[in-house]
Amino acid sequence: MKTIETHNVPKLTSSLRLQEYGVGIFDTYPTKSALKKALKKNYIAVNGVVATSATFINGGESITLTIPEHVSPKKRLNFKLNVLFEDDYLAVIHKPAGILVSGNHFKTIANALVQNLKRSTLSDATKPQPVHRLDFATTGILLVGKTNDSIRTLNKLFENKDIEKTYYAVTIGSMNNEGLITSNVDDKPSKSKYMVIKTVLSERFGKLNLVQLHPLTGRKHQLRIHLSAFGNPILGDKDYGKDPFILNGKGMYLHAYSLKFKHPYTHAAVFIKSELPEQFNKIFGQIN
C-alpha cells in the first residue's frame, strides 16, 4: 500500500458527509462517483481510521488516500480545449461535439481539463471538475470548478437556479413564435421557454427554425425531450428525432450558448458566451 495524497480539512461551519465534502479533494479520484468507489475499496482514511460513506467531516481532520502499489495512476488525456474564461476559482470552456463531459471513458472533458487549465493558487486547489453536464453531441459553454469550495458552491448555484443558461437549437416543423413547454421529465416537473429567432424553408424538412431556449429546470435531456414532445425535434437528434427526419452523420444542432451569473467570490457579474457553430450559419446565414 502507498499513501499518494493527503488532505487537511480546514475549519468548517457545519459537519458534512465525507462523500459530499471529499468531491474534488483528490486528483486521483476527483468526481463523486470515483470517490464512492475509493471509499468502497477502503482506500480513504480519516485520522488514520478507514472511512466509509457514513463518515462525517467536522473540520481539522487529516484525510489520506492510500491505494495498492499495483494500481496504476490514470494517464492524462491530451486534448486541446478552448478556454473562454479562467481565474483561481473557476473556468469556462467550450465543449466540442463528440466527447463526453465525464464518466468511465478515458476521453472525457474532465480528463482533459488538467492539461488545459492553470492550477489554482488557493489552498484548497484541486483537479478541475465540470459542475454540470452537456450531452455527448451538444456543443458550447461548460462551467468548471477549480477548488474544493468552488465546486460545491457552483453546484449550489445550479441547484438554486442562480445561473441563467441560454441554448440555441435548430428544430424541424412549424412553431409558434414563442412559448413555454411544461411536462414531466423522469416523473419530475420541468419547464423550458423558447423563442423562434428565424425560420427557413427546407425541401427535406419543410421548415427549419433557429430557436433560443431557456431551461427553467435542469432535467436530463430536458430540451431534447420537450421539443420532440412538442412536435419539433432538434435536427440531428437520433434519440428523440422522428423518422424519416433523422439526420445521419451531421451531429446534433443543439448549442449551449451562454451562462450568466454572479461570481460567488468576486461578486462580479459574469456573462460568457460561445458563438454559434458554423453549421448553424450554413442554414440561416450569418447570425452571430
N, C-alpha and C positions, 0 to 999 in steps of 0.2 A: 504494500500500500504506500501511497505517496501523497502528501498534502501539497496541493498545487495552487490553492487560492485561500486567502483568509480575509474576512470582512469584519471590521469592528463597528458595532452598531452605535450611532450617536444617541444623544438623549431624545426620547420620543415623548410626545404629548399624550399618547394613549397606546395601549397594547395592540399588536397586530399578529395575526397568524403568520407563521414563517412562510407558508406557501403564498401569502399575499405580499409580505414585506420583501421576501427574497427574490422577487422577479427583477432580473437585471443586475443583481449584485455580483454574479459570477460570469466571467466571459465565456467559460466553457459550457455553462447551462443557462443561457440568458433569458429564455422565454418561460412562460408559466408552465407549459406542458413539459418542457425539458426539466424544469425544477422539480416537478412532481415525480418524474422518472428517477432523478437523482435521490430524492427522498425515499422512494420505494426500494432503491438499491442500497440504502443505508450509507450513502456517500457523504452525507452532511451531518455535522455535529455542532451543538451549541454549548459553549463552555466545556467541551470535551465529552458531552453526552450525545449519543446518536439521536438525531431529531426525526420527528415524524410530521405528517400533515396536521397533526393536532397541537404541535409545539407553538407556544406563544412567544413573541419577542416584546420585551418591555423597555429596552434601552440599556446600553452598556455591555451587552454580550459580545463574545467573540464567536463568529460563525466560520467554520472551516469546511472546505470541500476536499475530500480525500478519495482518490479513485485508484483502483488497482494498477500496477505497473504495466500490465499487458493491454490496458485500454488506451488506445492511441488518441491524442487530442485531434479534433477535427481540423482538416486542412482549410485554408481560407480561399474564398472564391474571388478571383479577379474578374470583375465585371464593371465596366465604366458606367457611372450614373451621372445625370445632370443635376447638380446641387443648386437649388434655387435660393436657398437662404440657410444660414448657419450661424449659431452662436454657441456659447458654452452650455446652454440648457437644451436646445432643440435644433432640429434641422428640418428642412422641407426639400424633398427631391421629386423629380419627375419619374414616374414609373412607366417604363415602356410596356407594350403589349407582349404577351407570350412568356411571362415569367410570374411565378407565384410570389406573393409577399412574404410568406413564411410557411413552415411545415416541415415534413420529414425528408424533403428532397434537398440535394446539395445546392442546386442552382435556385436560390431564392434572393429576394431583395434583402432580407435580414442578414444573410451570409455575406452579401456584397457591401454592406454599409461600412464595415471597419476599414475597407480599402479606399473608401470614397470620402469619409468624414474625418475631421481632426478630432483627436481625443480631447474631451473636456478637461479643463484645468481645475475644475471644482473637486472637492474632497470626496464626493460620492459618485465620481465619474464611473461609468460602466460601459459595457458594449452597447452601441446604439441599437435601439429597438423600435420598429414601427408600432404606433399606438392605435391604428385602425386598419381596416382591410380594404383592398381593391381586388376584384376578380382577376383571374389569370389573363383574360383578354382585354380588360379595361386599362386605359392609359390615364396618365395625369398625376395630380397632386397627391403626395403621401407625406404625412407628418410623422416625425421620428423624435423620440426622447433620447437624451444623451447622458442623463444622470438617473440614479435610483428615484430621487424625489420627483424629477420632471416626468418620468414615465408614469408614475402614479397620478401626478397632478393632471397631466394631459388626458389620461384615461377618464378622470373625473369630469373634465371639461366636456368630453364627448357624452358621458353619461347624463350630465346636467343640461345638454343641448346648448352649451355656451360657445360652440364652434359652428359657424354657418358654412355649409357646403353647397357649392353650385356645380352641377354637371351639365354637359350637353350630350344629346343623343340624336341620331338620325332614326326616325321612325317611319313606318310604312302605313299608308292609307290616309283617309280624311280625318281631320281632328278639329275640334273647336279651338278658338284662338288661345284660350287659357282655361284652367280648371284645377280642381282638387280631386285627387284619387284617394279614396279611403276603402280599405278592405283589410282583412286579416292575412298576415303572412306568418306561417308557422304557428297558427292559432293565437297570434297576438295582434292587437290593433295597430294599423300602420297608415301613414299619410304621406302623400307626395304632391307638391304643387308643380304645375307645368305651365309653360307659355311657349307658343309656337312663334319662332323668330322669322322663319322663311319656309316657303313651300315651293317645290319644283315638280313639274310633270315628269313621269318616268314611263318609258314604253313597257318595261317589265313589271314595275311595281305600282303603276297608276300614279301615286303621289308619294314623294319623299319629303319629310319635314325635318327642319332643324329645330330641335326643342330644347329649351332651357328648363332644367329640373332642380327642385329644391326638396330633398328628402327631409321630412319633419320628424321622422323616426328612423331608427338605424337597423332595420331587419336585414338578414342575409338575402341578397339578390332582390331587394325590395323594388328598385326602379324597374328592373327587367320584368319582374312578376306583374307589377302594376300596369305597365304599358302593354304587356301581352294580354292581360285580362281585359284591358280597356279596348282591345281590338287593334292596337297599334304597336306591334312588336318592334324591337330595335333591330335595325338592319345588321345582319351577320350573327344574330343570337341563335346559336344552334340548339340551345336547351329550351328556350321559350318561344322561338320562332315557329311559324306555321308553314307547312308545305302548301303550294310549291314555291314559297318565298324565301327559303333558306339560301343564304349566300355563302357558297363554299370557297374556302381558301383566301378570303379577303379580310379576315379579322372581324371584330365586333365594333360597331360605331357607337361606343359609349366612352365619354371622356370626363374625368374629374377635373373640372376647370379651375376652381379656386377654393381657398379657405380664408375665412375672415374671423378673427378672434382677438381678444385682449391678451397680450403676452402675460402669462401668470407671474413672471418675475420682474420684468422691466416695466410692466403695465402699459407699454406702448400698443397702439392699435396696429394690428398686423393684417395685411391683405396681400396674399400671394396668389398669382395665377400661372397656369401653364397653358400657353396658347394652343388653339385647336390644331389637331394633326392635319397634315397636308391633304389626307384623303377626304376630309370634310370639305376643304376648299375646292376640291375637284368636282364635287357635286353641286355646291351652291355658289361657286365663285369665291373671290377673296372676301372673307367675312371677319377677319381679325382686325 
